[in-house]
Amino acid sequence: MGEREIEDTLKRLGQLTQEEAWIGYAQILKTTHRVDEKLNKIDDKVDEAIAMERETTIVAQQTANTVLQIQRSCSPNFSVVICEYSNTVVGNQLRDNLRRWLSPPDPSTNHNIAHSVQQKGTTTWFMEGSIFGNWRSTGSLLWIHGKRTFL
């Protein structure tokens, strides 16, 4: 290779390096633009949330003011009755929820579900087999082990 060819190659290499740098800058600019768009969307959502919070605060304050006005316009005994009634309702609901949660499960529910999906002829192979017949005649313990399969 001659000196001129080396200079041309180096010059071309410099141009390619510069083009590659411009492409990198363009990609960075494109990514920055996308990030900026997403940040703008987030800002919009935050602004919407702040506006909703303000509206909620206003409605809550208006509701509190209305309750105060009602309490002031009613006799003192009436507001006490309302408070006692609401406490009783909440207490009863809590008690009912706890009883439901603590109560034992109803086995008939699972039995009815299993019975409704049982297919005709299920367990025939077992009931008519020799293992079950021997067990019935001796009255001893029968241990059945295996996975339940669904057809």
Backbone hydrogen bonds, N-H to C=O, Kabsch-Sander energy under -0.5 kcal/mol:
donor,donor_aa,acceptor,acceptor_aa,energy
6,I,2,G,-1.9
7,E,3,E,-2.1
8,D,4,R,-2.5
9,T,5,E,-2.4
10,L,6,I,-2.8
11,K,7,E,-2.5
12,R,8,D,-2.7
13,L,9,T,-2.6
14,G,10,L,-2.3
15,Q,11,K,-2.1
16,L,12,R,-2.6
17,T,13,L,-2.3
18,Q,14,G,-2.2
19,E,15,Q,-2.6
20,E,16,L,-2.7
21,A,17,T,-2.0
22,W,18,Q,-2.3
23,I,19,E,-2.4
24,G,20,E,-2.4
25,Y,21,A,-2.7
26,A,22,W,-2.4
27,Q,23,I,-2.3
28,I,24,G,-2.5
29,L,25,Y,-2.7
30,K,26,A,-2.5
31,T,27,Q,-2.6
32,T,28,I,-2.7
33,H,29,L,-2.3
34,R,30,K,-2.1
35,V,31,T,-2.6
36,D,32,T,-2.5
37,E,33,H,-2.3
38,K,34,R,-2.3
39,L,35,V,-2.6
40,N,36,D,-2.2
41,K,37,E,-2.0
42,I,38,K,-2.4
43,D,39,L,-2.8
44,D,40,N,-2.3
45,K,41,K,-2.3
46,V,42,I,-2.7
47,D,43,D,-2.6
48,E,44,D,-2.3
49,A,45,K,-2.6
50,I,46,V,-2.6
51,A,47,D,-2.4
52,M,48,E,-2.5
53,E,49,A,-2.5
54,R,50,I,-2.4
55,E,51,A,-2.4
56,T,52,M,-2.7
57,T,53,E,-2.7
58,I,54,R,-2.4
59,V,55,E,-2.6
60,A,56,T,-2.8
61,Q,57,T,-2.4
62,Q,58,I,-2.6
63,T,59,V,-2.6
64,A,60,A,-2.6
65,N,61,Q,-2.5
66,T,62,Q,-2.4
67,V,63,T,-2.6
68,L,64,A,-2.3
69,Q,65,N,-2.4
70,I,66,T,-2.5
71,Q,67,V,-2.8
72,R,68,L,-2.5
73,S,69,Q,-2.1
74,C,70,I,-1.5
78,F,75,S,-0.5
79,S,75,S,-1.4
80,V,76,P,-1.5
81,V,77,N,-2.1
82,I,78,F,-2.2
83,C,79,S,-2.3
84,E,80,V,-2.6
85,Y,81,V,-2.6
86,S,82,I,-2.6
87,N,83,C,-2.3
88,T,84,E,-2.2
89,V,85,Y,-2.5
90,V,86,S,-2.3
91,G,87,N,-2.6
92,N,88,T,-2.8
93,Q,89,V,-2.5
94,L,90,V,-2.4
95,R,91,G,-2.6
96,D,92,N,-2.7
97,N,93,Q,-2.6
98,L,94,L,-2.5
99,R,95,R,-2.5
100,R,96,D,-2.5
101,W,97,N,-2.3
102,L,98,L,-2.5
103,S,99,R,-1.7
109,T,106,D,-1.3
110,N,106,D,-0.8
111,H,107,P,-2.4
112,N,108,S,-2.9
113,I,109,T,-2.1
114,A,110,N,-2.7
115,H,111,H,-2.9
116,S,112,N,-1.9
117,V,113,I,-1.1
118,Q,114,A,-0.5
118,Q,115,H,-0.7
122,T,119,Q,-1.8
124,T,121,G,-1.7
127,M,123,T,-2.7
128,E,124,T,-2.3
129,G,126,F,-0.9
133,G,129,G,-1.5
134,N,130,S,-2.7
135,W,131,I,-2.1
136,R,132,F,-2.4
137,S,133,G,-1.7
138,T,134,N,-1.6
139,G,135,W,-3.0
140,S,135,W,-0.5
144,I,142,L,-0.6
145,H,143,W,-0.5
